[in-house]
């Protein structure tokens, strides 16, 4: 079984349509991706590498480190394979572990049953070779194992993340129907924002978009805000390496002179929540908050940047008929008040998006939950656009 120095396969998962952004992040850290798939990437590395990945990645969900793979044609084979593995070298005898799984096999109609079979094997292994055995249950705060089982192929991983990385650990109050932090990060990476010019986020809700923009501009990484990971509960974990990595993250934070990030919302409650979340994220001093209707949001002049909307979709919040006029008003506002900026609207309702009255230059596909979404990009011209050569 592994030491922290032993290389193995690492699988990093993400939500659908985030793979390209995750690939970009992993490559920027100097790792070589060996495979990409619809919900993640894989590479080779050590448990030390897993620590680095957990602390740095904005778009990931879990960082999984492979400990075994085998043919498996039923629960009995799963149990036998689990019983042979040296869990006493991974899980503290006085610890706590949990099992999650992704299972697609005809012998299993409920993945919880597969989880229980693997848990039983682990407990029985400890009974055979050790004087004590760890507790187990559903909590993801300690040692977490993940079972992947499809057809006759099974693989067991250490989930070095534990709780999902898609939540960045600072948001105290989520607000109504918030975008997940990993999704916001990917959407921001998809924009053409240079991370120095103005960033304006009307209808900001709980301010996740503005906060993630401030983090991106100043190189504040998710590892600064989270204090518990699955890798901390594996035998052989070295606290000194982890603390050194945390110090490196703090030292890498940079200031951007003149950076303007503006977040506005008509709701006093949203403003209150936004300020609490921004303070917890360490960027309340970088964001100007304005309680006002989106049409009254102050747009910095002479430094055109990005304006980013995430209006209601009519799917879960708001009435679609009422939202028709809202989307039309957003289009008018961008045309009249945001000349020179690049506009972005993240929406899960493409029919409503037609009411904006502008032609999107790019349409980037995302999902939020199960909702098929688009990030629409608009080039907002200052003054009257000159006709192209040959145009009528």
Secondary structure, DSSP 8 states (H G I E B T S, - for coil): ---TT--EEEEEE--TT-HHHHHHHHHHTT----EEETTEEEEEE-HHHHHHHHHH-SS-SEEEEEEEEEE--SHHHHHHHHHHS-GGGTS-TTSEEEEEEEEE-TT-S-HHHHHHHHHHHHHHHHHHH-S---EE-S--SSEEEEEEEETTEEEEEEESS-S-TTS-S--S---SS---HHHHHHHHHHS---SSS-EEESS-TT-HHHHHHHHHHHT--GGGT----GGGGSTT--HHHHHHHHHHHHHH----TT--EEEEES-HHHHHHHHHHHHHTT-GGGEEEEES-GGG----SSS--EEEE----SSSSS-HHHHHHHHHHHHHHHHHH-TTSEEEEEES-HHHHGGG-S--SEEEEEEETTEEEEEEEEE--SSS----TT--
